[in-house]
């Protein structure tokens, strides 16, 4: 199984600041066939179901604000949220969909000061 | 517009079988490449993938639940199903179904399931 190590566990920032969330996979998520990294990022607001933010490591889902940026390749990935807004209060998860069993990171709780 | 909605028993007793239904619209599970997955989340904890089923009836399961899972579909009625046998308190969670098209891009609202004697 591919283990996803996500950090930090939680962070608290003020509106307007930038945050980075990291996910490290135990194996490469880069497909040699299509050069895509099979890594997605999700946002889960309190009391809601997860929402897709980023797929293939860096492609923003339609309607997601451009302050959400996914980067990385191979085994190391980052979700950057620039100009954090109060509405970004949520848990964030990475997901590797490179191989079965699909595995999620343990989550990062973003709090707004 | 893609929508998914989960339904289940709410509460059941240890050793019983949990049966969940995902009713969806806006896509067809007979379309090439489409899949539906089940994911669960204990209260206050993280996400755990359980199983996927594809348009061609291919199925993948999380081996951590060994042989307790069965996923199936009814294409004509736009439904997918998940059964978990021999439940115990550790299966208490919110269960989500989601459209899988290389990743989970649309999720249902989730259904809470409590296992208690």
Interface residues (C-beta under 8 A of the other chain):
Chain A: X1 X38 X40 X42 X49 X50 X51 X52 X55 X56 X61 X93 X95 X97 X100 X101 X102 X103 X104 X105 X106 X107
Chain B: X37 X46 X47 X48 X49 X52 X60 X61 X62 X63 X64 X96 X102 X103 X104 X105 X106 X107 X108 X109 X110
